[in-house]
Amino acid sequence: MLRTSTRTLFALWILALLAAAPVKAEVIARYGQGFLERIDGYLVLHLKGSHYEMGLQHGKLLGEHVRENMNYLLEVKGNQSLAVLGPLELKPKDMLPGIVKLQERHVPRKYWDEMKGLAEGAGLPLADIQSANFIPELFHCSGFALMNSATADGTLYHGRVLDYGVDLKLQDHAVLIVAEPEGGIPFVNVTYAGFIGSVTGMNARHVSIGEMGGRGLGHWDGVPMALLVREVLETADDLDGCCPPASVTTSWCSA
């Protein structure tokens, strides 16, 4: 049943993304239970197992993309000024380790395990992988949902735009991840290499989620937005089930 749900979900995403007739698929590489394929030019990464195993598969199968992406995000964009407060110039690379430390207690162990596997698989320092995965705490996207009288036939349309700016070059490392986490709900994540969080995705229970926002600079003592979205994908059976088990030491959902 799990396999059928995942394949059905994956097929729906491919149809929506490509909207094309013949689909050309090619398996590029395999590692453990994971594999990487290219479908009509789009990279599709399949991950399966524990969170550490999925991170390792991610790093091994997309290693070159992960290393290039992390280097550009941290060494090039990370050293550019984000804001100036009097004599203090704020740069993402200097700010991110502090954000990671502040939010550490709010993040379930499984995601630290996944980042550890990703770092090992890609051959990168764990601190770099962690910093790059918290970049969405500095920027946010735009999104929309249209339904009922707002559409011609009442159909619900849900979309989101990753409008950080093309100068981050995330589009050069775009990938669709189809994940089957151990003990979790299968899901698809529209993302980029080296990133375990989510800003757009849908799970096998038909729960679709995307984020939009801003003006949160400095408000970091809480759950990282991208990991909150990821947790919804893994755990929500419906729109009322957005919260993870009580073992998480913080509240993931607002009233």
C-alpha positions in Angstrom: 0.0 0.0 0.0 2.9 2.3 0.8 4.5 1.7 -2.5 1.3 2.3 -4.4 0.6 5.5 -2.6 4.0 6.9 -3.3 4.0 6.0 -6.9 0.5 7.5 -7.4 1.6 10.7 -5.6 4.8 10.9 -7.7 2.8 10.3 -10.9 0.5 13.2 -10.1 3.4 15.6 -9.5 5.1 14.6 -12.7 1.9 15.2 -14.7 1.4 18.5 -13.1 5.0 19.6 -13.5 5.6 18.5 -17.1 2.2 18.4 -18.6 3.8 16.7 -21.6 3.0 13.7 -23.7 5.9 11.1 -23.7 8.0 11.0 -20.6 11.6 10.0 -20.9 13.0 8.5 -17.7 16.6 7.5 -17.0 18.1 6.1 -13.8 21.4 7.8 -13.2 22.7 6.2 -10.0 21.7 4.1 -7.0 22.9 4.0 -3.4 21.3 1.9 -0.7 17.5 2.1 -1.0 17.8 5.4 -2.8 18.2 6.2 -6.5 18.5 9.3 -8.8 16.8 9.6 -12.1 16.3 12.2 -14.8 12.8 12.6 -16.2 12.5 14.8 -19.3 15.5 16.8 -18.0 14.3 17.1 -14.4 16.3 15.5 -11.6 14.2 13.2 -9.3 15.8 11.9 -6.2 14.2 8.9 -4.4 15.0 8.4 -0.7 14.0 5.7 1.6 14.8 4.4 5.1 15.8 6.1 8.4 16.5 9.8 8.4 20.3 9.2 8.6 20.0 6.8 5.6 18.0 9.2 3.6 20.6 12.0 4.3 23.4 9.6 3.2 21.6 8.7 0.0 21.0 12.4 -0.7 24.7 13.2 -0.3 26.0 10.3 -2.2 23.6 10.6 -5.2 23.7 14.4 -5.5 27.2 15.0 -4.1 28.4 17.3 -6.8 25.3 19.4 -6.8 25.3 19.6 -3.0 29.0 20.7 -2.9 28.6 23.4 -5.5 25.4 24.7 -4.0 26.8 24.8 -0.4 30.0 26.5 -1.6 28.1 29.3 -3.4 25.5 29.8 -0.7 28.1 30.0 2.1 31.3 31.3 0.6 29.8 33.7 -2.0 26.3 34.8 -1.0 27.1 34.1 2.7 29.8 36.8 2.8 27.6 39.5 1.3 26.0 42.1 3.6 22.4 41.4 4.6 22.0 44.4 6.8 23.9 47.2 8.5 23.2 48.1 12.1 25.4 51.1 13.0 29.0 49.9 12.8 27.9 46.3 12.6 27.6 44.6 9.2 25.4 41.5 9.2 26.4 38.7 6.9 24.5 35.4 6.6 27.6 33.2 7.1 28.3 34.9 10.4 24.7 34.8 11.6 23.7 31.3 10.6 25.7 29.3 13.3 24.1 31.4 16.0 20.6 30.7 14.6 21.4 27.0 14.4 22.4 27.0 18.0 19.4 29.0 19.2 17.0 26.7 17.4 18.7 23.4 18.2 16.4 22.5 21.1 13.3 23.0 18.9 14.4 20.5 16.2 13.7 16.7 16.6 16.8 14.5 16.6 15.8 12.8 13.3 16.6 16.0 11.3 20.0 16.4 12.9 20.6 12.7 11.9 19.6 13.4 8.4 21.9 16.4 8.1 24.7 14.3 9.5 24.1 11.6 6.8 23.9 14.3 4.2 27.3 15.8 5.3 28.9 12.4 5.3 27.5 11.4 2.0 28.6 14.7 0.3 31.9 14.9 2.1 31.3 18.3 3.7 31.7 19.6 7.2 28.5 19.1 9.2 28.5 22.7 10.3 28.3 23.8 6.7 25.3 21.6 6.0 23.6 22.8 9.1 24.2 26.5 8.3 22.9 26.1 4.7 19.8 24.3 5.9 18.8 27.2 8.1 19.1 29.9 5.3 15.3 30.1 5.0 15.3 31.7 8.4 16.7 34.8 6.7 14.4 34.9 3.7 10.9 33.9 2.8 8.8 33.2 -0.3 5.5 34.1 -1.8 2.5 31.8 -2.3 -1.2 31.7 -3.2 -4.3 29.6 -2.9 -7.3 30.2 -5.1 -10.7 28.4 -4.8 -14.5 28.7 -4.9 -15.6 31.9 -6.7 -12.0 33.0 -7.3 -11.6 30.3 -10.1 -13.7 29.7 -13.1 -14.9 26.3 -12.0 -14.3 26.4 -8.3 -11.2 24.3 -8.5 -8.6 24.8 -5.7 -5.2 25.9 -7.0 -2.2 26.1 -4.7 1.1 27.6 -5.7 4.3 29.0 -4.3 7.2 31.0 -5.8 10.7 30.7 -4.5 11.5 34.4 -5.0 14.7 34.6 -3.0 16.2 35.8 -6.3 18.0 33.9 -9.1 21.3 35.2 -7.9 21.3 32.5 -5.3 21.5 30.0 -8.1 19.2 27.5 -6.4 17.6 26.9 -9.8 20.8 25.3 -11.0 20.5 22.6 -8.3 16.7 22.0 -8.4 15.5 18.5 -7.6 12.2 16.8 -6.9 12.6 14.5 -3.9 10.3 11.5 -3.5 10.8 10.4 0.1 9.6 7.3 2.1 10.8 8.1 5.7 10.9 5.2 8.1 7.8 5.5 10.4 6.5 8.5 8.4 4.1 9.4 5.6 5.6 9.3 2.1 5.8 12.7 0.4 7.3 14.7 -2.4 9.4 17.8 -1.8 10.1 20.5 -4.5 13.5 21.6 -3.4 17.2 21.9 -4.2 20.3 19.8 -3.6 21.6 19.8 0.0 18.4 21.0 1.6 16.4 18.6 3.9 13.7 21.1 4.8 10.7 22.0 2.7 9.0 25.1 1.4 6.7 23.2 -1.0 5.4 19.7 -0.9 2.6 17.2 -0.8 2.2 13.9 1.0 0.5 10.6 0.3 -2.5 11.7 2.4 -3.1 14.6 -0.1 -2.0 17.3 2.3 -0.3 20.1 0.3 1.7 22.8 2.0 3.7 25.8 1.0 5.0 28.8 2.9 4.9 32.6 2.5 6.0 35.3 4.9 8.6 37.8 5.9 9.5 40.5 8.5 10.7 37.7 10.8 14.4 38.7 10.9 15.6 38.2 14.5 12.6 36.2 15.7 14.4 32.8 15.8 13.7 31.3 19.2 11.3 28.7 17.8 10.9 26.0 15.2 12.7 26.6 11.9 10.0 27.3 9.3 11.4 24.8 6.7 11.5 22.0 9.2 8.0 22.8 10.4 6.8 22.4 6.8 8.8 19.2 6.5 7.3 17.8 9.7 3.8 18.4 8.4 4.6 16.4 5.2 5.8 13.5 7.3 3.1 13.4 9.9 -0.2 15.0 8.8 -3.0 12.6 7.8 -5.3 15.6 7.3 -5.4 19.4 7.9 -6.2 18.8 11.6 -3.1 16.6 12.0 -0.4 19.1 11.5 1.4 18.5 14.9 4.0 15.8 15.5 4.0 13.4 18.5 4.1 14.9 22.0 7.8 13.7 22.2 8.8 16.9 20.5 9.6 19.4 23.3 8.0 22.4 21.7 4.7 23.4 20.2 4.8 23.1 16.4 1.4 24.5 15.7 -0.1 27.8 16.5 -3.6 28.1 17.9 
